[in-house]
Amino acid sequence: MITAASYALGFGMPRGQKSVLSLGICTRNCGAAMAPLFVAPDVDQSAIVMVTLGSPMMVGFASIAARLFAARAGQPVNS
């Protein structure tokens, strides 16, 4: 949702810049989610599970968005 909104609201930007901006926003919180897990001595197990499951989902959604942006730009998509 945020990826599509940032792409749609990128008024005046070229298509390539909007795609990069949208993908950056889509993947920006991965490090912020993992940092407390490595620093805190007693971390809740459910937090570890949520970050562990959320990271592959983030990569999957970012790759889907990248394919959609490439198809919209008319670029060939490498599988």
N, C-alpha and C positions, 0 to 999 in steps of 0.2 A: 504494500500500500504506500509506504513512504517512498519507495523507489519510483513508482508511477507518479506520485505527486511531485517529487523533485524534478522529474523529467518534464512534466506538464507545466510546471511553474518556472522553468528556465527560459523566460522570455528574453529574446535578443541574443541568445547564445547559439553558436553553430551546433549542429546535430552531434558532432563528435565530442564536444565539450559537455553537452548535456548528458550524453551516455556515460562519460567518465565520472561526472558529478553524481549521477544516480547510482552507479555501482559503488562509488566510495561511500555514499550514505548508507547503502544496503549492508556494507560489511564493516562499518566503523566501530561497533561495540564489542568485537571479539576480544581484543586485548583488555578492555575495561572489565569484561566479565570474568576473565581468567586471572587477573592480577590478585584479587582478594583470596582466591583459592590457594595460591602459593605462599601468601604472606601470613595469613591467619593460622594460629596453631590448632584450633579446634573448629573445623568447618563442618557445617551440617551436610550430611550425606546427600540430601535431596538437592542441594545447591550444586554439588559436583555432578549429579546425574543430569540436572537441567542444562548445565554448560556443556557437558559431554554430548548430549543429544542435540543441543541447539547449534553447535558449531558445524556439524555436517549439513544440517538443514540450511544454515546460512550460506554455505558454499553451494548447495544445490539450487537455492533460489537465486543466488547471484549468477550462476551459470545459465539458468533459464532466462534471466533478464538480459544477460550478455548476448545470448542467441537471438532473442527478440530484437534487441537493438541492432545487431548485425543484419538480421533479415530486413529490418525497416530501412537500413542504410543501403541495402542492395549488395552487401559484401558476402562472399562465400563463407560458409560456416564449416570449420574443420571439426570433424568428429573424432 
